[in-house]
Amino acid sequence: MRAGNLNGLPGGPAVDPSTGLPFLNNQIPAGEISSVSSKLCLRFTLANFNSGSTFANYRTFIPTPITTNGYDLRVDHYFSPTQQVFGR
């Protein structure tokens, strides 16, 4: 997408704002991409995971320096076939 190739994106084809016609092969020519948007795209990291879509395509592992020691207790009581209770 950084080079102007918009194939595979949801929605209709990209339209040239000066003519109102769709770009050929849904590819924005390099001369039509503004320098501001080119520099802005460099601030975003590249995809590193193929999720099969344009979303959820970047993954990273972040260490979590938290240690949790926990316990879980469940109590069940059976009064009758129609009256039962549990607590956690």
C-alpha positions in Angstrom: 0.0 0.0 0.0 2.9 2.3 0.6 3.7 2.2 -3.1 0.1 3.0 -4.1 -1.1 -0.6 -4.7 -4.6 -0.8 -3.2 -5.6 -4.2 -4.4 -7.3 -6.4 -1.8 -8.6 -3.5 0.3 -12.3 -3.5 1.2 -14.5 -1.1 -0.7 -14.6 0.1 -4.2 -11.7 1.0 -6.4 -9.5 4.1 -5.7 -10.7 7.1 -7.7 -8.5 9.8 -9.1 -9.8 13.0 -7.6 -8.8 15.1 -10.6 -10.7 13.1 -13.1 -13.2 11.1 -11.1 -12.2 7.9 -12.9 -10.8 4.8 -11.1 -7.0 4.3 -11.2 -5.8 1.7 -13.6 -5.5 -1.7 -11.7 -6.3 0.1 -8.5 -2.7 1.4 -8.4 -2.1 5.0 -7.5 0.8 6.3 -9.7 3.9 7.3 -7.7 3.7 10.9 -8.9 0.2 11.3 -7.4 1.2 10.2 -3.9 1.9 13.3 -1.8 5.2 13.6 0.0 3.3 14.2 3.3 1.5 10.9 3.1 4.7 9.1 2.1 6.5 10.4 5.1 3.5 9.6 7.4 3.4 6.0 6.2 7.1 5.6 7.3 5.9 6.2 10.9 3.9 3.0 10.9 5.5 -0.4 11.2 5.2 -2.9 8.3 3.0 -5.9 8.6 4.8 -9.0 10.0 1.9 -11.5 10.1 -0.3 -12.7 7.3 -3.8 -12.7 8.8 -5.5 -13.0 5.4 -6.8 -9.4 5.6 -5.6 -5.9 6.0 -6.4 -5.9 9.7 -4.7 -7.7 12.5 -1.5 -8.1 10.5 1.0 -7.0 13.1 2.0 -9.1 16.1 4.5 -8.5 18.8 5.3 -10.1 22.2 5.4 -7.7 25.1 6.9 -9.0 28.3 4.6 -8.7 31.3 6.7 -8.5 34.5 3.8 -9.6 36.7 3.7 -12.8 38.7 0.3 -13.8 40.0 -0.2 -16.6 42.4 -3.9 -17.3 42.7 -6.3 -20.0 43.9 -9.8 -20.9 42.9 -12.3 -22.6 45.1 -15.7 -23.9 44.2 -18.3 -25.3 46.6 -21.4 -27.2 45.3 -24.4 -28.1 47.4 -27.2 -30.4 46.3 -30.4 -29.9 48.2 -32.8 -31.8 45.9 -33.1 -32.6 42.2 -34.6 -29.1 41.7 -32.5 -27.1 44.2 -28.8 -26.9 43.7 -26.3 -24.1 44.5 -22.7 -23.4 43.9 -20.3 -20.7 44.9 -16.9 -19.7 43.7 
